[in-house]
Amino acid sequence: MKFREKAVLMDRETAQRAVNRMAYEIIEKNHGPHDLVFIGIQKKGVYLARAIIERIKEIENIEPPLGTLDITFYRDDLTRLNEHPVIMGNDIAFPIEDKKIILVDDVLFSGRTIRAAIEELFDMGRPKLVQLAVLVDRGNRELPFRADYIGRDVPTSKGEYIEVQVSGTCSIDKVSIAEMED
């Protein structure tokens, strides 16, 4: 499938403002970052998680732990993916039992990625709570999930695609909406 860019939704500056806002909302809702751990869903959720953590560190002088989660084997469409899917692996160097987890992904669409992530997390332990942070919520939910922290709501059709471009370890460079080419 080929996609053609329709519009830029966020440039680097706009994305950074969204990250700043999300960091403040997370701090406020949780009465500070003291009991929080962040888990970024591979691959671009990890960039967003790092960006939020960096901002929290600047604001509160506390750096919450970061783990990374690869949901490949928990997907309900694994057999439809590439014959040889790329496995990024998990890197969670802390127990999740009784932790307040901020689960982070770049785009929320059907809810299937979040379902897979939550199933995998609960196979690792029982967190105290799980809150969801996403850079873009594009609607069209198939499962009953909603994000607690959203950078931007962008209603889309099923034929459209949200592309998040990243660089470095935590820089979100551009978010654009694309449509399938004819």
Secondary structure, 3 states (H helix, E strand, C coil): CCEEEEEEEECHHHHHHHHHHHHHHHHHHCCCCCCEEEEEECCHHHHHHHHHHHHHHHHHCCCCCEEEECCHHHCCCHHHCCCCCCCCCCECCCCCCCCEEEEEEEEECCCHHHHHHHHHHHHHCCCCEEEEEEEEECCCCCCCCCCCEEEEECCCCCCEEEEEEEECCCEEEEEEEEEECC
